[in-house]
Amino acid sequence: MAHTTYASIALAKSVARDLLSEISAVRNWTALRLSEPTAVISRRVQVIGDPRRIHLGTRITISGPSVLDVANGGGLTGSRLEVGEHTYIGEFANIRAAGARIAIGTHCLIAQNVTIVGSNHGTRAGVPIADQNWTGSGVEIGDDVWIGAACVIVSGARISPGAVVAANSVVRGDVAENAIVAGSPARQIGERRP
């Protein structure tokens, strides 16, 4: 009998945690949606952290399911996400400021399954990865940038205006204005021309 009672209490606690998590997700989504009434934001966009750290331009679209994470952690406290006007973010986006700043310009196209991360865990030997402090200088994506499906944009990436990132690429470091890049790590393979 005691085992049944313990199992019932554990189940009730689990249900309560899930319910509180769901209430928090709805509250954060609602706060984000109200911050920019011209934005089209899927109800399946999960906002983690303080939605006041997310600044949206007019007439943007964020498709879902997607995650916008502006929680601080790992010793970093500068989480912030900025998305410029007329920018589209596709399904299954995983955008994690992770204590740093991510800035996405205007008139950008970010395809489905794109991951953008503002910081990284440390990798020092002798300390578990999960216990390491985070490092990172965030991500900057200029205006009129197209990021193809399944790309990964890592901390320190600076993508200049007009650039195109081919599908399945990993971007770290600088991408020149109007450059077309591809690969892992991404390298310039062409250039946009008038």
Salt bridges, closest charged atoms under 4 A:
ASP50 OD2 - ARG52 NH2 2.83
ASP69 OD2 - ARG96 NH1 2.88
GLU82 OE2 - ARG80 NE 2.50
GLU82 OE1 - ARG101 NH2 2.97
GLU140 OE2 - ARG101 NH1 3.80
GLU140 OE2 - ARG158 NE 3.83
ASP144 OD2 - ARG192 NH1 3.05
GLU191 OE1 - ARG193 NH2 3.91
